[in-house]
Amino acid sequence: MSRVHVWTYPWDVAAWGIERTADMLAGLGVDGVSLAVSYHAGQILSLAGDTPRLIFPPAGVPLWRCPPEGLPGPLAGVAWQGWLERLSAALTARDIALRAWAVTQHDAEGRPVVNAFGQAVPHALCPLANADRLDTLARELRAQGVFAAAEMEATGGVPAFHGGHHDIAGAALTPLWQVALGTCTCGACRAGAQADGVDVDDAVRTLSDLAVRLSQREAPPVDPLAELDAALAAAPSLGAYLASRARRARGAVDAAQAAFGGRLAIVGVGHASVARWPALAGMDAAPPAAGVDEEIVPLAYGAIDASVADVRRLLDRGWTAERLVAGITLIEAATPDLDAALSRLGALRGAGVRRISLYNLGILPPARRAWIARMADAMR
């Protein structure tokens, strides 16, 4: 079982070349690579190859559906299937597992979230209305025939303010703001909740009332999570609505796992608000089920104490160290130096972590890419 993974983009692999990339990864001590095969829109600064390059990936489209000329950056003009098979062979020869990394309910290809005001959120897809899309993606991942595992990110959709084109807001976007403005109330969500016996009209009215109230306040709360606690405790219909959506998002993931037929990992669980209100996991990942998912990948990017608490919570809920892969970012904005990275890793190992995934090979400068070897050494 692979223990030190690195996330990477296929255009970065193409910039270096398959053999050079495989040699680099082997030299860094990596034994698993998670390759982005379906990503969201954005502007990505790639530091792979000889010169910096701006990359604009297709919005939410699996790369095998793109014509060769439509693939981004150095991948342009590449025959995807043959390229993927060559990459798999090169990695296998070096005992490195190839994993698929798919960002699911985030971006243009699908049915968007519709909030309590009837406003569509184009970059956020509803996991209930797009359950068929997730199932299709899982089947297509299986059909590629080369992936040891599939990592699915954003299976519960994304918040209203998360990756919109130039997000602009004067308000402090607390967890309650995100719930009030980003909870989906489309037909699929309403129908599912009604079937579960939820007072949907009251839940939707509560969402709109909360958004209006928040829009009129002068300053953010001292404790945003306490604000969330109070609001949900005072609104049982909203709590029931969120729980219904979370259960049904979970069902869509279970169906996708059956369609993939192999090791499936859920990426993105790991937030203090989710620890208090598990139904809110549907805001970024379907609620994890220790007896169902093969793996869980909590993104341990925040405060170390919170990341450690997230790991311990998952282990307490029945996950084992062999099935938990802690995500650690090495980018400059989040990790000031190597000592900070190793300190975070030490704290996570102390909490029971035995497998890690590092973010992100091609966007790191050479000196930081070298940190991957130090992190791999610390895992031995």
ABEGO torsion letter per residue (X at the ends): XBABBBBBBAAAAAAAEAAAAAAAAAAAGBABBBBBABBBBEBBBBABEABBBBBBBBBGBBAAABBAAABBEAABGBBAAAAAAAAAAAAAAAGBBBBBBBBBBBEABEBBBBBAAGBBBAABBBAAAAAAAAAAAAAAAAAAGABABBBBBGAAEBBABBGBBGBBBABBBBAAAAAAAABBABAAAAAAAAAAGBBAAAAAAAAAAAAAAAAABABBBABAAAAAAAAAAABAAAAAAAAAAAAAAAAAAAAAAAAAGBBBBBBGBGBAAAAABAAAAAAABBBBBAAABABBBBBBABBAAAAAAAAAAAAAAGBBAAABBBBBBABAAABABAAAAAAAAAAAAAAGBABBBBOBAAABBAAAAAAAAAAAAAAX
